[in-house]
């Protein structure tokens, strides 16, 4: 797995990905390639709402195309688990406009 933008240390770690279309996907990074296409395992999408808590939609094994990625970040699993997303409110992310 070479050629990626410094993602080697994140393999087998939980990561958070924001896509260009405004989706927030969390999962275990299993692999990537030189185009930053990502393979996530145990993944789920977090859907935000101002009316109800954050909804987690299970995706399982998931591939994200590199040209659809805005942000990739390491996820602190302990901190993430301590957040009560049932009471968390927020506006859904808007798509990135180029």
FIDODO-198300 format. One record per atom (N, C-alpha, C): residue in three letters; x, y, z. Coordinates in steps of 0.001 Angstrom, whole numbers, padded with zeros to 6 digits, always signed. Layout:
N
ALAXYZ...
END
This chain:
98
UNK+000839-001171+000000UNK+000000+000000+000000UNK+000884+001234+000000UNK+001262+001652-001147UNK+002103+002840-001221UNK+001442+003881-002103UNK+001939+005075-002014UNK+001440+006129-002876UNK+000341+006961-002277UNK-000273+006512-001185UNK-001330+007289-000552UNK-000757+008465+000214UNK-001588+009430+000525UNK-001117+010649+001185UNK-000939+010479+002692UNK+000022+009656+003086UNK+000303+009492+004502UNK-000733+008697+005262UNK-001401+007777+004617UNK-002458+007007+005279UNK-001962+005711+005916UNK-000712+005337+005663UNK-000192+004068+006186UNK-000401+003907+007684UNK-000132+004955+008508UNK-000317+004782+009957UNK-001775+004587+010374UNK-002717+004891+009501UNK-004138+004783+009843UNK-004747+003436+009473UNK-003993+002588+008779UNK-004515+001263+008418UNK-004794+000486+009702UNK-005935-000177+009741UNK-006440-000924+010901UNK-006802-000004+012072UNK-007066+001264+011777UNK-007527+002230+012773UNK-008908+002727+012356UNK-009683+003188+013337UNK-010968+003804+013032UNK-010716+005200+012480UNK-011386+005512+011368UNK-011253+006835+010772UNK-012634+007432+010512UNK-012633+008732+010305UNK-013839+009479+009972UNK-013611+010106+008606UNK-014581+009969+007715UNK-014458+010496+006358UNK-015654+011389+006059UNK-015387+012591+005584UNK-016431+013480+005083UNK-016305+013470+003566UNK-017401+013157+002886UNK-017365+013074+001429UNK-017811+014397+000798UNK-017526+014540-000473UNK-017900+015762-001195UNK-019404+015995-001231UNK-020183+014916-001120UNK-021637+015073-001144UNK-022223+015252+000257UNK-021355+015479+001272UNK-021817+015817+002606UNK-022092+014648+003525UNK-021655+013457+003163UNK-021876+012294+004022UNK-020739+012167+005031UNK-021055+011641+006221UNK-020061+011400+007267UNK-020024+009899+007504UNK-018913+009266+007129UNK-018780+007818+007219UNK-017635+007494+008168UNK-017900+006578+009090UNK-016915+006148+010077UNK-016684+004661+009890UNK-015418+004238+009923UNK-015130+002817+009796UNK-013659+002520+009987UNK-013336+001233+009976UNK-011970+000758+010134UNK-011290+000768+008762UNK-010214+001545+008637UNK-009494+001606+007366UNK-008754+000294+007148UNK-009087-000396+006077UNK-008438-001672+005755UNK-007444-001541+004607UNK-007638-000526+003762UNK-006709-000362+002651UNK-007010+000891+001857UNK-006054+001253+000995UNK-006183+002422+000132UNK-005240+002243-001038UNK-005383+003080-002040UNK-004473+003021-003186UNK-003949+004416-003510UNK-003203+004529-004617UNK-002573+005799-004985UNK-003583+006882-005342UNK-004819+006522-005643UNK-005861+007505-005948UNK-006680+007841-004695UNK-006226+007376-003545UNK-006884+007573-002253UNK-008273+006944-002204UNK-008509+005912-003016UNK-009713+005108-002843UNK-009545+004369-001519UNK-010588+004350-000702UNK-010498+003753+000628UNK-011363+002510+000739UNK-010875+001531+001485UNK-011663+000353+001845UNK-011881+000421+003341UNK-013157+000541+003748UNK-013520+000595+005160UNK-014288-000650+005544UNK-014020-001149+006735UNK-014747-002295+007277UNK-015478-001825+008528UNK-016542-002539+008898UNK-017336-002182+010079UNK-017773-000719+010004UNK-018142-000279+008816UNK-018441+001144+008623UNK-019927+001451+008817UNK-020172+002707+009119UNK-021536+003203+009222UNK-021542+004683+008871UNK-022689+005124+008377UNK-022876+006532+008046UNK-023615+007197+009190UNK-023159+008381+009559UNK-023838+009171+010582UNK-024652+010250+009886UNK-025966+010217+010137UNK-026879+011168+009516UNK-027339+012138+010599UNK-027054+013417+010396UNK-027359+014456+011383UNK-028705+015104+011085UNK-029367+015546+012170UNK-030666+016181+012057UNK-030811+017210+013171UNK-031537+018278+012895UNK-031824+019270+013936UNK-033026+018856+014774UNK-033774+017845+014330UNK-034994+017419+015015UNK-034802+016217+015928UNK-033881+015330+015577UNK-033682+014099+016354UNK-032200+013802+016434UNK-031848+012802+017220UNK-030435+012464+017386UNK-029792+011981+016100UNK-028498+011751+016188UNK-027729+011271+015042UNK-028111+009816+014764UNK-028437+009539+013523UNK-028798+008170+013117UNK-027567+007498+012528UNK-027275+006272+013003UNK-026174+005478+012447UNK-026760+004445+011491UNK-026345+004504+010238UNK-026791+003547+009224UNK-025630+002600+008945UNK-025818+001329+009226UNK-024755+000341+009047UNK-024498+000122+007555UNK-023223+000216+007174UNK-022819-000003+005785UNK-021981-001273+005635UNK-021283-001695+006689UNK-020425-002875+006630UNK-019154-002590+005857UNK-018755-003514+004976UNK-017583-003317+004128UNK-017940-002302+003050UNK-017134-001242+002925UNK-017527-000117+002083UNK-016314+000462+001376UNK-016481+000829+000126UNK-015411+001454-000660UNK-015821+002882-000983UNK-014902+003815-000740UNK-015138+005223-001057UNK-014120+005649-002105UNK-014611+006175-003215UNK-013711+006659-004271UNK-012939+007883-003793UNK-011678+007926-004127UNK-010818+009019-003702UNK-011271+010383-004177UNK-011879+010448-005363UNK-012317+011751-005880UNK-013592+012249-005208UNK-014145+011459-004273UNK-015333+011876-003542UNK-015023+012183-002068UNK-013741+012284-001721UNK-013346+012504-000330UNK-012948+013958-000121UNK-013521+014576+000911UNK-013132+015931+001308UNK-012131+015905+002451UNK-012439+015118+003496UNK-011609+015090+004702UNK-011502+013653+005219UNK-010291+013278+005625UNK-010059+011999+006300UNK-009417+012329+007641UNK-009935+011755+008715UNK-009349+012016+010024UNK-009326+010790+010890UNK-008334+010730+011766UNK-008245+009660+012746UNK-009345+009860+013784UNK-009925+008770+014252UNK-011029+008836+015206UNK-010561+008306+016558UNK-010754+009072+017604UNK-010448+008643+018967UNK-011629+007785+019430UNK-011455+006472+019418UNK-012563+005544+019692UNK-013132+005741+021091UNK-012284+005970+022078UNK-012761+006148+023454UNK-013623+007399+023580UNK-013167+008491+023008UNK-013935+009734+023036UNK-015227+009586+022236UNK-015139+008940+021080UNK-016309+008755+020227UNK-017397+007952+020939UNK-017005+006913+021662UNK-017977+006076+022374UNK-018615+006810+023547UNK-017942+007821+024080UNK-018478+008539+025237UNK-019533+009585+024855UNK-019687+009858+023573UNK-020644+010873+023115UNK-022032+010239+022973UNK-023023+010866+023573UNK-024407+010393+023462UNK-025022+011014+022205UNK-024983+010286+021112UNK-025471+010813+019836UNK-026998+010861+019754UNK-027693+010248+020716UNK-029160+010311+020712UNK-029664+011720+021038UNK-028882+012482+021791UNK-029289+013848+022148UNK-028551+014904+021328UNK-027600+014483+020530UNK-026821+015403+019702UNK-027662+015877+018518UNK-027672+017173+018271UNK-028421+017745+017152UNK-027457+018516+016258UNK-027738+018552+014989UNK-026897+019314+014077UNK-027488+019345+012688UNK-027132+020366+011952UNK-027570+020469+010563UNK-026812+019460+009715UNK-027469+018820+008771UNK-026754+017941+007847UNK-025712+018749+007076UNK-024618+018099+006727UNK-023572+018766+005958UNK-024051+019016+004537UNK-023676+020132+003993UNK-024016+020436+002608UNK-022898+019920+001697UNK-023225+019611+000445UNK-022188+019154-000490UNK-021123+020225-000719UNK-019925+019750-001039UNK-018826+020662-001376UNK-019065+021203-002776UNK-018909+022506-002919UNK-019074+023133-004240UNK-017699+023558-004725UNK-017299+023060-005890UNK-015976+023389-006442UNK-016063+024568-007374
END
